[in-house]
Amino acid sequence: MIGNDVIDLVQSRKESNWRRPGLIPKLFDVNEQLLISNSEDPEIAIWVLWSMKEAAYKIWHRYTRVRKYIPKKLVCSLVTQCNNSAAGEVTCGRRTFYTTTQLSQGIIHTVAVDNLGNLNHVAEIERDRIFKDYYGIPYIIIEGQQDVSPASVSNHGRIEKAVAILKPNLHFF
């Protein structure tokens, strides 16, 4: 399974006041709050963690078909982090989701998968290649496979990202 989230920092600065009293404790657990407060750039740390939660939530929703506001049940940890990227994990109950985040040109883009090996097979795809099932969950059709492959779409502000897990030598319609 796959999920992704994109944050347009220009748009988030117009729409969101991350310094608003009570916001951080409402969205993040104690360890996540420590990551934010110890960060060189708390604003970026907040949005990286938030995008990890959102990308993982999309997979959780695929499994459960439940729509729920559960930011504190999606618990983030960073495994590695450098200037323009981060790798992490998000747990929700007994499930673990693996994330990779890229920061570039005012954009934060996180991809989450439920199988660590699938991170090596994530590809950006064209939005017009995506279909939705009865529940509104996106997928693509891959040539040579009987089943469909999960896809994920995210947009914010001026940015849209569509991703899917594409194994080598497979082509989608």
Buried (B, 14 or more C-beta within 10 A) or exposed (E): BBBBBBBBBBBBEEEBEBEEEEEBEEBBBEEBBEBBEEBEEBBBBBBBBBBBBBBBBBBBBBEEEEEEEBBEBBBBBBEEBEEEEBBBBBBBEEBBBBBBBEBEEBBBBBBBBBEEEBBEBBEEBEEEBBEEEEEEBBBBBBEEEEEBBBBBBBEBBEBEBBBBBBEEEEEBE
